[in-house]
Amino acid sequence: MPEDMDERLKNMSPEELKEFQKKQCIFCQIISGKVQSRKIYSDDICTAVMDINPANPGHILLLPNEHYAIMALMPDDTVTSMFKVAKKLSNVILKALKAEGTTIFGANGIAAGQKAPHFMLHIIPRMPDDGIDFKLPQKQLTETDMQEIHKRVFARLEQLLGHAPTILSEQKKEEKVDLDSISKLLK
């Protein structure tokens, strides 16, 4: 990146930077109608388009209308609305395309396979033996590793809540989490 552009970016206000990112983002251009797409749904919160490089015929991309690089930056009501729309679109795909299932996922960050700088949910029609392999590996962890991971996640959750999560059953170790409190802390 040229030095003058790097310097301009450093001096932009958060609002100016967000507007610059929107102008550079192909998905923001699709949402605004500046780039042609096959839109199938749009409301005040999100827009759904057919993927031009589908994993399977009928593959839908569900995008927040505002530019958010990752899900953690999105307001809770946007996340909630998007998942409600994803549920409806999944049902539409099941009936309209006679799919036997759908895979719904969002790659959240580069390490998770996110390729675009605009968060999105993929809604992919599925049929038996369709050649898409979403099998998750089943790694074996030692009891010590499991305890350490649990300790770290539990401690961070306790920090966010300001108190320890309530244990519903000591035998099952099920934890009740106050999601509203977590959401407020993450804003």
Secondary structure as a PSIPRED ss2 file (coil, helix, strand):
# PSIPRED VFORMAT (PSIPRED V4.0)

   1 M C   1.000  0.000  0.000
   2 P C   1.000  0.000  0.000
   3 E H   0.000  1.000  0.000
   4 D H   0.000  1.000  0.000
   5 M H   0.000  1.000  0.000
   6 D H   0.000  1.000  0.000
   7 E H   0.000  1.000  0.000
   8 R H   0.000  1.000  0.000
   9 L H   0.000  1.000  0.000
  10 K H   0.000  1.000  0.000
  11 N C   1.000  0.000  0.000
  12 M C   1.000  0.000  0.000
  13 S C   1.000  0.000  0.000
  14 P H   0.000  1.000  0.000
  15 E H   0.000  1.000  0.000
  16 E H   0.000  1.000  0.000
  17 L H   0.000  1.000  0.000
  18 K H   0.000  1.000  0.000
  19 E H   0.000  1.000  0.000
  20 F H   0.000  1.000  0.000
  21 Q H   0.000  1.000  0.000
  22 K H   0.000  1.000  0.000
  23 K H   0.000  1.000  0.000
  24 Q H   0.000  1.000  0.000
  25 C C   1.000  0.000  0.000
  26 I H   0.000  1.000  0.000
  27 F H   0.000  1.000  0.000
  28 C H   0.000  1.000  0.000
  29 Q H   0.000  1.000  0.000
  30 I H   0.000  1.000  0.000
  31 I H   0.000  1.000  0.000
  32 S H   0.000  1.000  0.000
  33 G C   1.000  0.000  0.000
  34 K C   1.000  0.000  0.000
  35 V C   1.000  0.000  0.000
  36 Q C   1.000  0.000  0.000
  37 S C   1.000  0.000  0.000
  38 R C   1.000  0.000  0.000
  39 K E   0.000  0.000  1.000
  40 I E   0.000  0.000  1.000
  41 Y E   0.000  0.000  1.000
  42 S E   0.000  0.000  1.000
  43 D C   1.000  0.000  0.000
  44 D C   1.000  0.000  0.000
  45 I C   1.000  0.000  0.000
  46 C E   0.000  0.000  1.000
  47 T E   0.000  0.000  1.000
  48 A E   0.000  0.000  1.000
  49 V E   0.000  0.000  1.000
  50 M E   0.000  0.000  1.000
  51 D C   1.000  0.000  0.000
  52 I C   1.000  0.000  0.000
  53 N C   1.000  0.000  0.000
  54 P C   1.000  0.000  0.000
  55 A C   1.000  0.000  0.000
  56 N C   1.000  0.000  0.000
  57 P C   1.000  0.000  0.000
  58 G C   1.000  0.000  0.000
  59 H C   1.000  0.000  0.000
  60 I E   0.000  0.000  1.000
  61 L E   0.000  0.000  1.000
  62 L E   0.000  0.000  1.000
  63 L E   0.000  0.000  1.000
  64 P E   0.000  0.000  1.000
  65 N C   1.000  0.000  0.000
  66 E C   1.000  0.000  0.000
  67 H C   1.000  0.000  0.000
  68 Y C   1.000  0.000  0.000
  69 A C   1.000  0.000  0.000
  70 I C   1.000  0.000  0.000
  71 M H   0.000  1.000  0.000
  72 A H   0.000  1.000  0.000
  73 L H   0.000  1.000  0.000
  74 M C   1.000  0.000  0.000
  75 P C   1.000  0.000  0.000
  76 D H   0.000  1.000  0.000
  77 D H   0.000  1.000  0.000
  78 T H   0.000  1.000  0.000
  79 V H   0.000  1.000  0.000
  80 T H   0.000  1.000  0.000
  81 S H   0.000  1.000  0.000
  82 M H   0.000  1.000  0.000
  83 F H   0.000  1.000  0.000
  84 K H   0.000  1.000  0.000
  85 V H   0.000  1.000  0.000
  86 A H   0.000  1.000  0.000
  87 K H   0.000  1.000  0.000
  88 K H   0.000  1.000  0.000
  89 L H   0.000  1.000  0.000
  90 S H   0.000  1.000  0.000
  91 N H   0.000  1.000  0.000
  92 V H   0.000  1.000  0.000
  93 I H   0.000  1.000  0.000
  94 L H   0.000  1.000  0.000
  95 K H   0.000  1.000  0.000
  96 A H   0.000  1.000  0.000
  97 L C   1.000  0.000  0.000
  98 K C   1.000  0.000  0.000
  99 A C   1.000  0.000  0.000
 100 E C   1.000  0.000  0.000
 101 G E   0.000  0.000  1.000
 102 T E   0.000  0.000  1.000
 103 T E   0.000  0.000  1.000
 104 I E   0.000  0.000  1.000
 105 F E   0.000  0.000  1.000
 106 G C   1.000  0.000  0.000
 107 A C   1.000  0.000  0.000
 108 N C   1.000  0.000  0.000
 109 G C   1.000  0.000  0.000
 110 I H   0.000  1.000  0.000
 111 A H   0.000  1.000  0.000
 112 A H   0.000  1.000  0.000
 113 G C   1.000  0.000  0.000
 114 Q C   1.000  0.000  0.000
 115 K C   1.000  0.000  0.000
 116 A C   1.000  0.000  0.000
 117 P C   1.000  0.000  0.000
 118 H C   1.000  0.000  0.000
 119 F C   1.000  0.000  0.000
 120 M C   1.000  0.000  0.000
 121 L E   0.000  0.000  1.000
 122 H E   0.000  0.000  1.000
 123 I E   0.000  0.000  1.000
 124 I E   0.000  0.000  1.000
 125 P E   0.000  0.000  1.000
 126 R E   0.000  0.000  1.000
 127 M C   1.000  0.000  0.000
 128 P C   1.000  0.000  0.000
 129 D C   1.000  0.000  0.000
 130 D C   1.000  0.000  0.000
 131 G C   1.000  0.000  0.000
 132 I C   1.000  0.000  0.000
 133 D C   1.000  0.000  0.000
 134 F C   1.000  0.000  0.000
 135 K C   1.000  0.000  0.000
 136 L C   1.000  0.000  0.000
 137 P C   1.000  0.000  0.000
 138 Q C   1.000  0.000  0.000
 139 K C   1.000  0.000  0.000
 140 Q C   1.000  0.000  0.000
 141 L C   1.000  0.000  0.000
 142 T C   1.000  0.000  0.000
 143 E H   0.000  1.000  0.000
 144 T H   0.000  1.000  0.000
 145 D H   0.000  1.000  0.000
 146 M H   0.000  1.000  0.000
 147 Q H   0.000  1.000  0.000
 148 E H   0.000  1.000  0.000
 149 I H   0.000  1.000  0.000
 150 H H   0.000  1.000  0.000
 151 K H   0.000  1.000  0.000
 152 R H   0.000  1.000  0.000
 153 V H   0.000  1.000  0.000
 154 F H   0.000  1.000  0.000
 155 A H   0.000  1.000  0.000
 156 R H   0.000  1.000  0.000
 157 L H   0.000  1.000  0.000
 158 E H   0.000  1.000  0.000
 159 Q H   0.000  1.000  0.000
 160 L H   0.000  1.000  0.000
 161 L H   0.000  1.000  0.000
 162 G C   1.000  0.000  0.000
 163 H C   1.000  0.000  0.000
 164 A C   1.000  0.000  0.000
 165 P C   1.000  0.000  0.000
 166 T E   0.000  0.000  1.000
 167 I E   0.000  0.000  1.000
 168 L E   0.000  0.000  1.000
 169 S E   0.000  0.000  1.000
 170 E C   1.000  0.000  0.000
 171 Q C   1.000  0.000  0.000
 172 K C   1.000  0.000  0.000
 173 K C   1.000  0.000  0.000
 174 E E   0.000  0.000  1.000
 175 E E   0.000  0.000  1.000
 176 K E   0.000  0.000  1.000
 177 V C   1.000  0.000  0.000
 178 D C   1.000  0.000  0.000
 179 L H   0.000  1.000  0.000
 180 D H   0.000  1.000  0.000
 181 S H   0.000  1.000  0.000
 182 I H   0.000  1.000  0.000
 183 S H   0.000  1.000  0.000
 184 K H   0.000  1.000  0.000
 185 L H   0.000  1.000  0.000
 186 L H   0.000  1.000  0.000
 187 K C   1.000  0.000  0.000
